[in-house]
Amino acid sequence: LPHAAAGRILGAPLRERCASFHAPGPADLSGVRAPRLNETMKLIQTVKRRMGNDEKKTTPGGGAGRDAPIAKGKAASSAGGVKAAVAKPTSDGVFPILPKLRETQLGERAELFRRKMEVCSVVFDFHNDSNQREKEAKRQTLLEIVEYVNNTRNCFNEALMQDVVNMVGANIFRALQTRNKDPLAFSDPEEEEPSLERAWPHLQIVYEFFLRFVVSNDVDPKIAKRFVDQNFMLKLLELFDSEDPRERDYLKTILHRIYGKFMALRSFIRRAIQHVFFKVIYECETQNGVGELLEILGSIINGFALPLKDEHKDFLIKALIPLHKVKSLACFYQQLSYCMAQYVEKDPRLAYDIITAMLRYWPVSITSKQVLFLNELEETLELTQPSEFHRMQHVLFRRLALCITCPHFQVAERTLFFWNNDYIVKLINQNRRDLFPIIISALYKNSKQHWNSAVHGLTFNVLKLLMEADTQLFDECSAKHRAEEESEERKEQQRAQKWQILQEMHDAKGPARA
């Protein structure tokens, strides 16, 4: 560059000066003789120093300007090209600029790719509007490396894996946003608006980049497991508590892919998920990512080999079934119900363990949760074998009888809908000698006392079905129910008479004591 040109650049606006002195690519100086190259680079360094002095004069407090990205470069005359220096995150938040990957020679792209990942480890604060230009520069760099890995084969070699994991970890592993909630205030997790992550413009691209890394055929899991290790997986699982559903969706996809690809981590991932559930069950009761973790488990359970290992059965008994106790069950009920169904399909004998445990955890005072239990109960009974049904029929239908007579119409209505299921009706009819007496008493009580007209109509429909199934048994049960009712009425009358006698005796002794 001639001195006159340098003088014109120094007189230009700051943005134009920065653009004029980007780090040169390898093709920029390929035909320049070495002496001329050294002279040129000295001049560039002189101009840069003057630029820095100008910035210090215009910035309050004498600090470096935050609005101007700085380009760093180093000439390598022996190689006949120019390589960008390693860009380190600066203390004042300035994001370094590096040459474009597509404008760099093939032999130098891997090193430039590594340096771009290094500069992308700079994390910006999105809670304020500062460093907007640097934030956008980082976003563009992240998009560039995603495009690079999409269009380049063998871009993830062993030497770069540590840099990939370091860059991803620097961006995603952080303290999650939390809300200051009043513990005494009532709140419905389903109706609350999620708190979206402010840094999502960067995080989304980082997650997309890491997903491409995990699914890439260039990544050998036997080598990558040294970097995507157990410590990394524990930190990744902690991020499932994020309130941003977009982040949890990416995490779900990534964790599922890691589980499928890294065979050595499978057992550890299952144990780590189990510990997350233990924390939800016995400590905090709230975790935003339980639904996503259960979705992954549903796919994992579907792939279990038969017969089921004791380890997998223990996971069901100790970690999955107790999730029914959690207050926030409605947030992940569908995923949990799917996991239960998968287990029963694998081993029908587990239906007994699941249903009896649900009856122990029955939410007596929470009617909305009872409806969820009844939904899952019907789905599980559809997969239950007659032998398992016979083992638990008495305790099960005593609970259903209480639900039929429940004052809350949704609970009673949902229970009566069981008779719309042909398989459940078949199971009931096969064991009608034991079950009809329990059911008919509850139905007669409903027909006389329940306040809801829809429940009345369903009650009479079920009574009609029972009568058609076995008229003789129905008549016997009806007669037995009437006899029990008359006996109860006589006992009640006797009890009232005794209280009346006691009251009269008390009243008679009153004047005498006076």
N, C-alpha and C positions, 0 to 999 in steps of 0.2 A: 504494500500500500504506500503511495506517495504521501509526503508530509502534508501536502495541501488537502488531500482526501481525508486524512485523519483530523485536520482542523475543521473541515466541514462537518464531520460526524460529531465532534465534540460540541459544535454549536447547534446540533439538531436536538429535538426533544428526547427525553430519557428513553421512552419506549422504542424509538427508532434506533437509538444507540445500542440498546440491548439486542434488538433484532439483527443489527449489523454484525455483532460479535458473538454469534452462537458458536458452540464448539464445532470446529470443521470436521466434516466426514472424511473418510479415507480417500475419496475421489477428489476432494477439493484441492489438494496440493500435490497430486500425484506427479505432475510434470515440473515441479519447481526444483531447481538445483539447491543443494544443501546450504551453501552460504547465503543465498537469497532467502531460503526458508528461515534460517536463524535470525536474519535481520528482520524479516516480517514478524516473527513471533515476539521478538523484543519490542517492536513497535506496538503490537497488540497488548502486551503486558503493560506498557507505558500508558496507553489509552485507558486500559481498565483501571489502573491506579488513579488516574485523573477522574474517571467516572465515580470511583468510590469516594474521592475527596468531595466531588460535587454533591453526592448523596448525603454525606455527613453534614455539609453546610445547610442543606434544605430540610433535614430531618430534625424535629425538636429533640433536644437532649443529646445531640451529637451521635445518635445511634444509626445503624445502617437502615436504609429505607426498606420497608416491608412490602411495598407494592411492586418492586422490580426484581424479577428473578435473575439470578446470577449464573452465568455459564462458566463451567470450569473445563479446561482442556490442557493436554500435554502433547507435545510433538514427539514423535519417535522417528527420527531421521533415518536410523539404521534400517527400519522396516519399510521405509518409503511411504508411510501413511501417518495418520493422526489418530491417537486413541484418547478417549475421554478419561479423565482422572476419576478415581473412585469418589462418587458423590456422597459426602457424609451429611446427615441431617444437622443443620446448623442450630445454634441455641436460640436464634431470633425467629425461627419458624420459616425461613426462606427455603423454598423448594428448588433444588438445582435442576437445570435443563440439560438434557443429553440428546445426542443426535437420534434421528428416527431409525428404527431397526431396518426398515425396508431400504433406506438410503445408505446402509453400511455394507461393507464387503462381507461375503458369507463366512469367511474365516474369523471375523471379529464379532459376529452377531451374538455368539454364546456369551462372550465376556460382557458385551453391552447389555444383553438380557439380564445377566447377573447384577450389573450395576443399577439397572432400572428397578429391579426388585429391591435392591438395597435402599434406594432413595424413596421407594414407596413405603418403606417402614416408618417414614415421618408421619406422625399422627397429629391431626389438626383438631382444634376445639370448635365444635359446631354450635356451641351455646352462645356464641357471639358472631358478629358479622365481619370480623377481622380476617385478613389473609385470604380474601376472596379469589384473588388471582392465583395464589399458590394452591388453593384447594382445587380450582379448576384445572391447573397444570397437573396436579397429581391424578385427578380423575381421567384426564386425557391419556396420561402415561399408563394407568391401569387398563384403560380400554385398548391401548396399543399392545400391551403384552398379552391380553386375552386374544386379540386378533392374531397375534404372532403364534401363539400355541395352537390356535385353530388351523392355521395354514402352514404349519411347519412340522415336519416329521422329525422324530428323535430329538425334540427340543428339551426333554427332561432326562438329562443324564445323571449319573450318581453324584457328580461334582456339584450339581445345581440343586439337589434335593434339600440340602440343609438350608440353602438360601430361600427356597420356596416356603418351607415350614417356618422359618424365622419371620419372613415378611407377613405371612398369613397370621401367625401368632401375634405379631406386634399390632396388627389392626383389629383382630376380632376379640382377643382376650383382654377384657376390661371389666371395670366395675359396672354392673347393670343398673339402669335407672330404677328407682323404687319410689313408690308413692307413700306419703305420710297419711295413713288412714286412721280414722278414729275407731278404736277397737269396739266401742259401744254402738257405733252407727251401723244400721242394717244396710247391706249392699249385696246386689246380685251380680256375680261375676259375668254372667251372660249379657247383661244389659249395659255394663260399663264400656265406655269407649277405650280401646287399647291405647297405650302410650307409645307412639311411634318413635323409632330411633332417629335422632337428628342427623347422625353421621351416615345414614343409609345410602346417600349418593356414592360414598366410597365403599361401604361395607358390602353392598350388593355386588359390585364388580369383584371385590376380593373373594367373596363366597363363590361367585361364578368361576373365577380363576382356579380356586382350590378344587372345585368340583371337576373341572377339566383335568386337573392334575390327578385326581383320584381315579377317574375312569380311563385315563390315557393308557393305551397299550404299551407306551414307552416305559411306564413305571412298573418295575418288577417289585412285587410286594415283599419278596425275600430281602431286598435291599432297602426298600422304603420303610420297612417296619423299624429300622434303626432310628428313623426320624419321626415318623408317625407312631409314637410309642405310647405306653400306658399313661404316662403323665400328660401327654397331649390329649388323649382321649378323655381323661378326667376333667380337664379344663373345658373341652368341647361339650361334655355333658352338662356342665354348670351353666353354659349359655342357653340351655333349653328353658331356663327360667325367664328369658327375655319376654317383655310384654308385647313386642312387635311380632305379629303373626307372620310377616314376610320373612323375618330372620329365622323363626322356628321352622318354617317350611323348607328353607334352604338347609338348615341343620338336619332336619329329618331325612332329606334326600342324601346328604353327604354321609351321615352316619350309616344309613342303609347300604350305601355303596361300599363304605369301608368294611362293614360287616361281611359283605359278600366277597370282597377281594382279599382282605387280610385274614386268612384262616387262623393265624396264630393269635389274633386278638379277639376271636369270637367268644371264648369262654370268659375272658376278662370283661368284655362289653356287657355280657348278660349279667355278670355279678355287679358291675357298676350301675346298671339300670336298676337292679334289685335294691341296691343301697339307696338310690334316689327314691324308690317307692317306700322303703322303710322310713325315710325321713318324712315323707308326706303322711304316712299312716300314724307315726308315733310322735312326731315333733311339730312340724309347721302346718300341716293340712292344706297348704296352698302351694302349688307349683304350676306355673303356666304351661309347662311343656309335657305334662303327663299324657295328654291326648296324643301328641306326636310320638312319644316313646311307645305308647300302646299300639299305634299304627305300625311301627317298625316291628314290634313283638308279634303282632298278628301275622305278618309275613314270615317271621322267623319260626313261629309255632307251626305254620303250614308246611314248613320244610323239615320238621322233626322226623327222624326215622322211627319206624316201629320195630319192636315195642318201645314205648317211651322209657327213657332213662329215669332213674330215681331223682337225679338232679333236676330234670324238667318238671317232675311232679312236685318236688319240694318248692320250686319256683311258683307253681300255681297255688299251693296251699299257704305258703308263707308270705308271698308278696302280692299276688294278683287278687285272690279272694278277699283279703282284708281291706282292699281299696274300696269295697262297698261301704265301709264304715265312714269314709271321708265325707265331710259336709258338702264339699264341692263336687260331688259325684256327677251332677248334671252336666258339668263341663266336659267330661270324658266318658260318659255312660255308654255311648254307641261303640267306641273303640274297645272298652272293657268287655262289653257284651260279645263283641266279635271274637275276642281272645278266648272267652269262656266257651263259645260255640266251637272254636277250632280245637280246643282240648277235648271236648266231648266227642267230636267227630273222630279224633285220633284214638281215644279210649273211652267208650261209652260208660265204663264203670265209674269214671270220674264225675258223672252227673250226680251221683249220690253225695259225694263230698261237696260239690258246688251248691246244690240245693239246700242241704242241711245247714251248711255254713251261712247261706243267705237267710235262712229262717232264724238262726241265732242272732244275726245282725239286723233283724227286721226293724225298720224305723217306725216305731209305734206312734210317735207324736208328729211325724212329718209326712203329711199326706202326699205331697208332690213326689217325695222320694219313694213312697209306697207304690205309686203308679209306675215308676221306673223299675222297681223290683218285680212288679207283676209282669211288665213287658218282658224282662229278661227271663223270668220264671217260665213263661209260655214258650219262649224260644228254646230254652234248655229242655223242657218236657217233650218238645217235638223230636229231640234227639235221644231221649231216654229209652232204654230197653225195658220191657215189662218186668224183668226180674229186679232191676234197680228201682223201678217205680213201686213195686210191692214192698220193698224194704222201708220206704219212707212215706207211704201213703197216709198213715194216720196223723203223723205230725204235720204233714203238708196240708191236709184238708181241714184240720182243726184251725190252722191259720187262715185258709181260704174262707172258711165259714165265718170267722171274725171279720174278714174283709167284706163279705157279702152284706153283713149287717152294719157296716161302717156308716156313720151319719154323713160322711163326705161322699157326695154322689159320684164323683169321678172314681174313687176307689171301688165302690160297690159296682159301678157300671163296668169298669175294666175287669173285675173278677168274673162277672157274669158273661163277659165276652169269651171266656175260656170255652164255653159250650158251642162257639162257632168253629172251633178247631176239631176237625174230624178225628185226628189221631188221639187227642186228649180225651174226647168223648169215648173213643174205643177203649182206652185204658181204664176210664171210670166204669164203663159197663162191664169190663172183665172182672172188676173188683167191687161190683155194686153191693154185695152183701155187707161189706165193711164200710163202704163210703156213702151209700144212700141215707142211712140214718143220720150221719153227720150233716149232710147237705140239706136234706129235706127240712130239718128243724130250723136251720138258718133261713131257708126260703120262706117258710110259713111265717116266721117272725118278721121278715121283710115285708111280706104282703100285707101285714096288719099295721106295722108301725112306721115304715120308712116314708119320709115326706116327699120324695122326688117321684114325679109321674113316670119319667123314663125308666128309673130303676124298677118301679112297679111293673111296667110292661115287660121288661127283660126277665123279672122274677117269675111272672106267670108263664112266659115262654119256656124257661128252664124247667119249671114244674111239669109242663106239658110233655117236654122231651123225656123226663124221668118216668112219667107215667106210661108213655108209649114204649119205653125200653123194657119195663117189667111191671105190668099192672099189679100183679099179686104182691110183689115186694113193695111197690109203692103204697098199696093199701095198708100193708102191715106197718110200714114206717109211719104212715099218716095216723093210724090208730094208736101206735105207740107214742107219737108226738102229742096227740090229744090227751092220752092218759097222763103223760108227764105234765102237760099244762094244767090239767085238773088237779093233779097232786100238788103242783106248785101253788095253785090258787088256794087249796085247802090249807097248806102250810102257811101261806100269807095271812089267811083269815085267822088261823089259830094264833099266829104271832101278834096280829092286831088285837085280838081278844085279850091275850096276856098283858099287853101293854095297857089296855083299857082297864083291866082289873088293878094293875099296879097304880095307875093314875087315880082310880077311885079310892084305893086304900090310902094313898098319900093325901088326897083331899079330905078323907074322913078323919085322919089323925091331925090335920091342921088346926081345927077349932079346939080340939082337946089340949094341944100344947099351948095354945093361946090362953 
